[in-house]
Amino acid sequence: MSHSAAENLQKNPQSPAFLTATEALARLRTRELTAEALTLACLAQVKERDPLVKAWSFIDPEHVLAQARELDRIAANGNMGPLHGLPIGIKDVILTEDMPTQYNSQIYQGFHPRIDAACVSILRAAGALIFGKADTVEFAAAGGRKALTHNPRDLERTPGASSSGSAAAVADFHVPLALGTQTGGSMIRPASFCGAYAIKPTWNLVNRDGAKVYAVSLDTIGWFGRSVADLALLYEVFVPEKVSVAPLDLSKARIAICRSPVWDKADPATKNALATASQKLKAAGAQVIDLELPSPFEKLVALQYLIMRTEGGSAFLAEYRKHYEQLHQSFRDHVDNTDGTTRDQLRRAYDISAECRARFDEIAAGFDAILTPSAVGEAPVGLAFTGDYVFNAMWTLLHVPCVNIPCFNGPNGLPVGLTVTGPRFSDPQVLVAAEALSALFLGAA
Amino acid sequence: MSHSAAENLQKNPQSPAFLTATEALARLRTRELTAEALTLACLAQVKERDPLVKAWSFIDPEHVLAQARELDRIAANGNMGPLHGLPIGIKDVILTEDMPTQYNSQIYQGFHPRIDAACVSILRAAGALIFGKADTVEFAAAGGRKALTHNPRDLERTPGASSSGSAAAVADFHVPLALGTQTGGSMIRPASFCGAYAIKPTWNLVNRDGAKVYAVSLDTIGWFGRSVADLALLYEVFVPEKVSVAPLDLSKARIAICRSPVWDKADPATKNALATASQKLKAAGAQVIDLELPSPFEKLVALQYLIMRTEGGSAFLAEYRKHYEQLHQSFRDHVDNTDGTTRDQLRRAYDISAECRARFDEIAAGFDAILTPSAVGEAPVGLAFTGDYVFNAMWTLLHVPCVNIPCFNGPNGLPVGLTVTGPRFSDPQVLVAAEALSALFLGAA
């Protein structure tokens, strides 16, 4: 077994597993590459690497290959969807009709309802190949069983959570794309730790039907890829509106650097990444502005937690009543409201959040993009602690699009991501800005 | 076949089908009544009446009786849940592992994934008997196929929509309780038309997982019963917090009468109901205050529609892509955004709604209850038009609890309901107020 994906790439540089989704799609379109060949390469990478990385909770290679051959047959007839033949991993809190959905919960071992989540259904209609179920923190919620997944960049470290398997699988070249979910920091933090690109779109832009509910007013479907173009590819499938955004000319751009109200939590690795980003932007001719958010934005991290925990109380009530003994203490605590949150506190949390959403959109409208930390720093050592999501909580609560760009490294050579964000529904603009920023940061690296 | 439930009641007054849930539960607890006997009575009522009313899209009598016998066996062992043995109907947009879920859609004929919605799972854990699937408007959404259901009070008239079957089944004594959903006026309007009690709780208080998504920021699970006590019975199962609310003394109460910004849409029947309610309240010694909501509340009816249609665009994308030919034009229009709603309009709609939620809670805090119309008037003649939900839209958007009390009749002797409402999360207080108001209005009727 190779010790790292990089070594595997050296051994077998021609493997299509190492293509980005966009690169692979171009070859699939010309039939230079078949879905079967791509899938075989992905399965080979899984076989080589997953005994170490443990990104997957379920893969049926025979079923995956049968899907690939069927997609090739359809392609031979000239019918290709916009994702035709691309293998996509699915976080195991999202329902798939042809595979179990087990939520990393004892209660749901072998659970296999015959229904696709809406997002999976949309992927299939676009010709994507549903590759397998990626491991997750129990119910994708704070406090449950951790995924078995290791960080593919350093197996001694956490991949982050809760979309642990999805982030690791994409970063480690098992699949070019994977779906995840974010309620606190479950997309952007593991993307930062594993060195993947990821988007958490504007809240409720992608249909959440069939993804396990944790906190309805926060839960968001997102996805991981290995380039901004790959993120945009899925975005266009999920959000059909036609929006044309001109490429961002950084020499004329106004970029805000938002240290955020929790800057004192940042490791030097993150502080350095943001400082380097700022320098490179200035060198490229961009106008760089420090953005300090006004009161009451400093309350939002605590309010995200309050809302998540309180809404989680109704989310886990069914399991609490039916499977109390098998339910992790953390979820019992959600239902029992051990935090003692009152309805008035919840109401106030909703109202302050809503007020800040409107204010943030006004503030953000003054910039071409906002750059902010994705995580405290490099991935922590060990699997017990999946890292703090404190740099993600506010943005999730604000409902704004967030894209992680994995363009920096910390003192241990491990990825340190930055988040590109903007107003609600500016996802196309944020993706375009992320493309320009990513090119700048990597090009000059 | 009896022409009406009332005739059937005269023929067979001892049938336990005519008990409220609370009355039936008392007898089930003492084992004076078995779940099997209650279920047989409900099935007999269905057999008698449903050929005319058509409330159900699926019932398997054998399976229902098997459940009843199993619940009786469990009860004999001394294990009774808080709803033990009570038959409950489920709107056919909510997943049930032992019955198909067909959404009244051609696409989903025979669709039967093996999974319970969270709310169904909670009911089962409480000992309820899942009786069958109640007919619905296609996807519970504006513009689709209508339910086949007739109004049990006048078969020539609509039962209202979209929870058509659930409302009719409860009003017509097929089951004591049924679940529905509301995104616009899909609980309160059919409750008003059929003469049932109903609650649409505060948004997101009951886990919506497993109910088909229409518009996430509006969709709410609710239920129908034949008394306020019956509504409270289910509320306590779904919302475990302990809240003790003293009975409302109407002679000391401050009750607001809110004609609402769409008062000019009200028929004389509704105007009379509200005027009579006001007189009776004054006669009972209550302080009755006309509540006129300030600007921008007059915008909320239009904003509810805008949000529902726009969020619906992502809700139906999967069907649009996979089953375009079988998808009703109305849902294609949602996806195609034929209204031409912009993202800025949606954002603004979210922000104005949020602002009004906070303001409404402040305003409503000054009253013991707010009374407002449930519908334009009596149920319209025919099944093609299911009635206007204009009197429900604002309250759904405000996320507040709404209880329909069916205490008045129109010129044709058909039910005209009123809505009792209050601030977000005041559901227990609204139920207590509805109990007092309902007793007053019926007692003096």
Interface residues (C-beta under 8 A of the other chain):
Chain A: L95 E97 H112 P113 R114 I115 D116 A118 C119 S121 I122 R124 A125 A126 N204 L205 V206 N207 R208 D209 K212 V213 V216 S217 F238 V239 P240 E241 E311 S314 A315 L317 A318 R321 K322 V335 N337 R343 D344 L346 R347 Y350 D351 A354 E355 R357 A358 D361 P423 R424 F425
Chain B: L95 E97 H112 P113 R114 I115 D116 A118 C119 S121 I122 R124 A125 A126 N204 L205 V206 N207 R208 D209 K212 V213 V216 S217 F238 V239 P240 E241 E311 S314 A315 L317 A318 R321 K322 V335 N337 R343 D344 L346 R347 Y350 D351 A354 E355 R357 A358 D361 P423 R424 F425
